[in-house]
Amino acid sequence: MIYFKDGKFLEEDEVHVSVNDRGYAFGDGVYEVIKIYDGALYTAQEHLERLIESAEKIRMAMPYTIEELGEIIQKLQTENEITMGHIYLQVTRGVAPRVHQFPESIQPVVVGYAVENERPMHYLQQGAAMKSVEDVRWLRCDIKSLNLLGNVMAKQEAFDHGCQEALFVRNGLVREGSSSNVFGIKDGVLYTHPANNFILNGITRRVVLQLAKNLNIPVEEKEFTLPQALEMDEFFYTSTNAEITPAVTIDQQPIGQGVPGPLTRKLQVAFDAQIPMLVASGNVEERESNGPAS
C-alpha cells in the first residue's frame, strides 16, 4: 500500500508520525474522506474545498492548493489500484513542543492513503437501526476536525444496543448522526437540519438536497424534535460511505412501516443514476447550472 506524507509517496513502513505532532497531542487538525467508484473519485472537488474551509476555520494555512491536493489523491488511487473504496486525507497543524497556543513557524503535516471497501449493500437494501444519544460535543460541528471522541462514544453506544448508527439529540432537537447527516420524510416533505454550527454540512447531504430538487420533492431545512423524528413516515442517514441508508427503527421503534420507504428508494435510485456524472463533473455548482441529473 502506497501512502502520502509531506510531498512523498511511501510504503507503509516508511510513514512515521512524531509524538510531538499536534494532531496526536491535541487532535489539532482536519480531514476528509473521498469515495472511489469504479476507479474514479466521487465529488472530490467538494471534499477538497471543504478541507480548505475547515483548515481556515481553525486558522491553519494549507501547504497545498486544491489542484495539488487533487493530484495527490488521484495518484493515491492509481498507485494503489483501488476500484471501490475511499481516500483518507488528514492535515495537522504540525510538529512542535507541546503547548496549547499555536507555535510560530510551524509547518502543517499532510498524510493520505487509500482503502479498498465495498458499498454497504445490506443496509442500503434492508435498512439500519439508530439509537438516540445525547449530543455532548463542542459547538463547532461544522468543522471536520480530528476531535471525534464524542462521535466515537456515540457510535459505540449505538453498537452496544445492536444499532448501526447513533442519532445525536441536543436540547431535545435532532442534529445529525455520529458519522452522518439525517433526513426525515413526512407527508411527502423532506426535512433535515439546517447547515449551521450544530452539524457538518455533508457532501452527500448536499447531493441529496440537489436530487430532491431535481425530483420535485419539497424540502424544509429546519430543526425537529426526537418525538417528531419517531413520527416520520420515512427516515434515512447519509455520508460518503453510508450513501443513502434507510433508518427503519429509532430506539427500537419502527419508522413508518418499519421498512425503507418509497421516497427514500426514489432518492437511492437517483443517487445511483448520477454517480457517473458526479465523477465526471466533480462539482455540485456545475451540475446545478447544467440542470437536473440524468
N, C-alpha and C positions, 0 to 999 in steps of 0.2 A: 504494500500500500504506500502510495506517494503522498506526503504531506507538504504543506507550505508553511514556512516560518521566516518572516523578515527578509523577503526577497529571494529565498532559496527554496527549491523543491527537493525534499529529503525523504529518505526512508524513515520508518517509524523510530528505529533505534538511534537515529541521528537527531531527533527532535527533543530538546531539553527545555524545561521551564524552571526559571530561577525561583528559589524560595522567597526572594525579595520582589517578585512580580506583584504588582498591586492588584491584579486580578485574583491571585492566590490569597493575598493578605486581606483584601477588603471587598472582593467582588467588584472592583473598580474597573468596569469595562462594559462593552456592549457586544451583541452578537446577532447573527441572522442564520436562518435555515432555509435553503433553497431547494425545491423539489426538482428531480430529474425524471422526465417521462420519455421513454423510447430514446434515450441518449441525448435529449435536448433539455436545456434549462428552462424552467417554467417561471414566468413573471420575475425574471432575475432583476430587471431594471427597478421595479418597485421595491424589491427587497434591499437592493443596494442603496437606493435613495433613502429608505427608512434607516438603514445602518448609519448613513451620514447624519441624518436628523437626530438619531439617538445620541451619537457622539457629540453633536453640537449642544444638545440639551444638558450633557454632563461636562461641558466646557473642555472637550478633548479634541485636539486637531487630528484629523485623519492623515496618515502619511501617504495615502494613495488616492487618486481620483476615481470616480465611478468607472471610467473607461479602463483604468488599470486593474481595478478590482474585478471587472468583468472578464478581463484576460486571464486573471489568476484562477477564477472559479471555472472558466472554460477549460483551462489546462488541467485542473484537478479532475474534471470529469473525463477528459480524453485520456490522460495518463493512466487513470485507474480503470478505464473501460467500463464505467458504470452506465447501464442502460435504464435501470429503475432504482431510484434511491434518493439521496439528498446530499447537498454540500453544506457543511457547517463552517461558518466564518466568525472568528472571535477577535476582538480588538481590546486590549487592556491599556491602561494609561502608561504602563512601562515598568521598568525595574529601578528601584531606588530604596534607600534606607527607610525603615518603617516609621513614617509619620503620617498623621491624618491629613494634613493640608497638602495641596498639590506641590510636589518638589519642582524646583526650577530646572529648566533644560533637560527634561525627561522625554525619551523617545517612545511612542506607543509601540506595542508588540502585537503583530498580526499573525494569527495561526488559522490555517484552513485544512480541511480534509473531506474526503468523500466516503459515504457509507452506502452500501447496497441494501435495499429493503423493498418489500412488496407493498402494494396497496392493501389497506385493511378491509378486504372484501367481505369478510364475515359480518363485521359491524356495519359496513355500508349497506348490506342487503338486509340483515336481520334487525339492526338497531342495537343501541347500547343503553346501559343503565347509568344514571347520575345520582350523586348524593350531595345534598346541600351542605355547605361548610361556611362557617363564619369567616368573613374576609378581614384578616388582621394585617394585611400587607401595608407597605407605605403608600403615600398618596400620589406617587408618580408612576402609576402602572402604564402610562403611555410610553415610557422609555423601555426599550427591550434590553434591559441590563442583565448583568450576571447575577444579580441578587435574587435568587429563585428559591430560597429556603421556604418561604411561605407557600409557594406553589408546590414544592416537593412534599411538604407536610400535608397539604390538602389532597394531593393526588394519592398519597399513601393511605389517608383516611378513607377515601373513596374505595381504593383497592381492598382495604381491610373489611369493607362491607360488601364485597363482591361486585363493585361498580367499576366502570371503565373511566369515568371522569367525575371530577368534583365541580360543583356549581357554587361559585362564590356569592355570598349574600352579605351586604353591608348596610346597616341601618334599615333592615327589612327589605332592601331593594336588591334584585338580581343584577349582578355586574357582568361576569364572564365565567368561563371555565378555568381550571387550573393551568391548562395549556391550550386554550381555545376561546373563541367568541361564541355567544349563544343567541339563538333566534327562536321566537315563538310565533305560531300562526293561530289567529282567532278570527272566525267568520271571514276567511279569505284575505285578511290583512296580515302582513309580515311585520313583526315587532322585534326591535333589537335596541340595545343600549346605545345612546349617542356616543360618538367618539370624543371623549374628554379624558381627563387625568385618571379616571377610575378604571379604564380599560386600555388594553393595547388595541390600536386600530389595525386589525389583522389584514394581511394582503388577501387572503381567501375571503374574509368578511367583505372587502371592497368588491371583489369579483362577484360575490353573491348578490350584493346590492345592485350591481350593474345588470346581472342576469334577471333579477326581479323586475327591473325597469324594462328590459327587453321583452319580458313575458307579460307585461302589464299587470304585475302583482302589486297592489298598493303596499307602500312601506311607511312605517312610522318609527323613527329613531327616537324612542322615549323610554324612560325608566318604567319598570313594572315590578310588582312585589312577588315574593315566593308563592303566596296563595294564588295570584293571577297566573303564574307560570304553571301551576298544577292544573289550572282550568283551561289551559290552551288546548286547541284541537290537535296541534302538532308541535313538536319541539325538535330542534337539532343544534349541533355544535359544529364549528368549522375551524380548521387550521391547515397549515401546509401539509402535514402528514395525515390528519383525520379527514381532509377534504370536507364533504358534507355528510356528517354522520347523524342519522336519526337517533333521538333520545326517546325511547319508548317508555321508560319509567324514570321518575324522580322521587327519591326517598321511598322506593318500593311501590309508589302509586302510579298506575298506568296513566299515560298521557293520551287523551283521546281514546281510541280503540286499543291502545297498547301495541300498535304496530306502526311501521313507517307510513306516514300519511301521503295523500295524493299530490299536494303541492310540494312537499319535500322531494318526492320522487320526480316531479317535473323539473325541479331545480337540479337534482342529480343528473338527469338526462341532459339538460342544457349544459351543465358543467363538463360532462364527458365530451359533449359535441364540440365545445370550444377550446379544448386543450390544444389541438394542433395550431389554431390561430393564435392563442395566447403565447405559445412557444415561438411562433414566427414573428409576432409583432413585439412582444416583450414589454408593452407599455399600455396601461389602462387608459390614459388620456387619448392615445392614438386610437384605441378601439372605440372609445366613445364618439370621437369625431367621425369615424368611418361608419358608424351606425351599428345596429344590433349584430350580435354574434350569430353565426350560422349554426 
